[in-house]
Amino acid sequence: MFQSSSILLRTLVISAVVIAAFPVALVMASYVNSGYGLSVSQNEPIKFSWQDLQGVEHDFSDIKADATYLMFGFFSCSDICPIRVHQLQQLSQQLDQSNTAQDVRFLMVTIDPNNEPSELRARYFSHLSDRFISAELSPQALNEVQRTLGERVRSFADGPTHAGNLYLFDQNKELVKIYSQLSYPKGALYGDLTSTLLSDKGSL
């Protein structure tokens, strides 16, 4: 009983901290603790432009997928980013094993573009599978998206630091889940994704 109460208290505290960090545009959306991520009910899609490894510009809406995960990161990151990438790799493997017809994409936006040439980003992310996409944003677009999502990024002489949240968007590019914790049981993201996709189908 005490353990359950402690877990519930920690969940509420984490949720409160995450919500408090969001700008007004997202705070006005509704938040629910469901599954392992923070469920977000937002009726407006996120819009921004990004460049692929060849320098070709795309809109976020150009990614035609049933679900898209977005993370901000940099390859000299030694703590948060390796964990997030590993989680996405595990999720990708589970999708392959389930033979699901759902199309899912993983978009990693570099927050250290001056030190990360396209060859490096291709080697350590995009090569993992066709689901993995490495993106670069203009400084202005990067700041705007981070501000919209509440992703705290700070730049220092020895490199940037960031919150390291993982964001799940539906096929309309509306934010539906935010993952702020680094540790989840194996299969947690897959379970959340399956529930989200089923919910989307039910709302059609």
N, C-alpha and C positions, 0 to 999 in steps of 0.2 A: 504493500500500500504506500509506504513512504517512498519507495523507489519510483512508483508510478507518478506520485505527486511531484517528485523532484524532476522527472523527465518532462512532465507537463509544464512546470514552472520554467524550466530552461527553454522549452519551445516557445512559450509566450514571451519571454524576455528577448530571445533572438528575433522573433517576429516584430516586436516593438522597435528594436534597434534598427532592423532593416527598413521598416516603414518610415521611421523618423528620418532616415537618410534620403528619402525620395523627395523629388520636387513636387510642387503643388499639382501638376498635371497628372502625376501618377497617384498621389495620395487621394485624389478624388475618385479613383477607381476603387472597386471593392476587393478586399483581401480575405482569404479563407485558408486556414491551415488544413490542407487535404493532401493525403499521401505524404511524400517526403519533401516536397518543395512548397513554397508559399504560392498558393493559387491566386491569380490576379484576374479580375473581370474588367477588361478594358475594351472599349468599343472602337478605338481608333488605331489603325495600323501605324507601326513605326516606319518612318521614311528617311532614307539617307542613301547617298551614292558612295560606291567603293570601287577600288581598282584591283584587278586580278594580277597574277604574276607577270602577265605580258603588258601590263599598264593599261589594259582596256577598262573603260569605266562602265559600271553597271549600277542599277538601282537595286535596293534590297528586295523589292517586289519581283525582280527578274528571277530570283531563285524560286523555281516552281517545285515546291515540295509540300507534302502533307504536314510536315513539321520541320522547323529549323532551330537548331541550338546556336546561340551566340555567346562567345567568350572573348574577353580582351586579355592579351598576354604578350609576353616577350620571351625569347628563347634563352636568355641568360638568367631567367627566373629559376630559382632553385627550390622553391617550396610549393607555391600554389599551382602554377601552370602545369608541371609534370603530373600532378594529381588529377587535374581537370582533363588533360589529354588522355590519361590512362582510363578515366571514367568513360570518355567518349569512345575509346577503342573497345572497351568491354561492351558498351551498348551496341556498337556497330557489329561486333561478333555475335551478340544475342539476336540482332535483327537478321543476320545471315543464317543463323541456326534455325530461326523460326520460319524461314522462307516467307516472310511477310511481304505482301505486295505494296506496303506503305513506303513512300519515298521520303527519306529523312536526310537532312543535310546538317553539317557541322561547320559553322563559319567562325574562324579565329581572326580577330582584328588585332594587328600589331599595334602596340602602344610605344614602340621604340623603332620606328621605321628608318631612322638615320643609321642605325647599326644593324639592320636586318635586310640584306639584299634579297631579291626574289629567289636566288639559288638556295639560300639558307632556309627560307620559308618553305620552299618546295621540298627540300630534303627532309625536314623535320615535321612537316604537317601534311601538306597536300599529297605527298606520295603514299600516305597511309591507306587510302582507298578513294574511290570517286566521291564518297560522301564528304570528304574533308576539303574545305576550301579556305585558302589563306587570303586575307584581304588587307588592303591599306586604304586609309581614309585621309582626306586633307586635314590639316590641323583644325580648321574651323568645324568641319563635319564631325571629327572625332570628339571635339569638346562638346558639341551640341548633343550628340548621341549619349555620351557619358553623363551629361547633365540631365537629360531626359530620363535615363534609367537609374540615376543615382549612383553610378559606378565611380567611386572615389579613386582618382589617380593623382599621384604626386611625383614630380621629377626632382631627382637629386643628381649630384655629380657622378655617383657610382651607379646610376640607373634609376628607373622608375619603380614606384610601388603602387599597388592597386588592390581593390577589394577582392577581386577574383571571383565574382559571382558568375553563375551560369544561367542564361536566360533561354526559355523555351517559347517559341512563337508558333502559332497555328498556321494553316495554309493561307490565311489572309494577312499574315504578318502582324497579328495582334498578340500582345504579350499575354501568356497564360500561366507561366510558372517562373519562379525565381528560386535558384538554389544558392544559398549563402554559406551553408555548412560545407566542410571539405570531406567529411566522412559519412558515407551512406552504406547500408548493407548491400551486398552484391545482388543485383537484380532490381534495386529500388528505382533507378532511372527508367528501366524498361517497363516496370509496372506502372509508373506514373505516365509514361508515354502512351502505353496501351489504353489506359483509362481516358487520357486526353483525346486520343484519336476516336475512341468509341463515343465520347461525349460530343465531339464535333459532328460525327455522323448522325447522332440522335437529334441534333439541333437543325439539321438540314430540312 
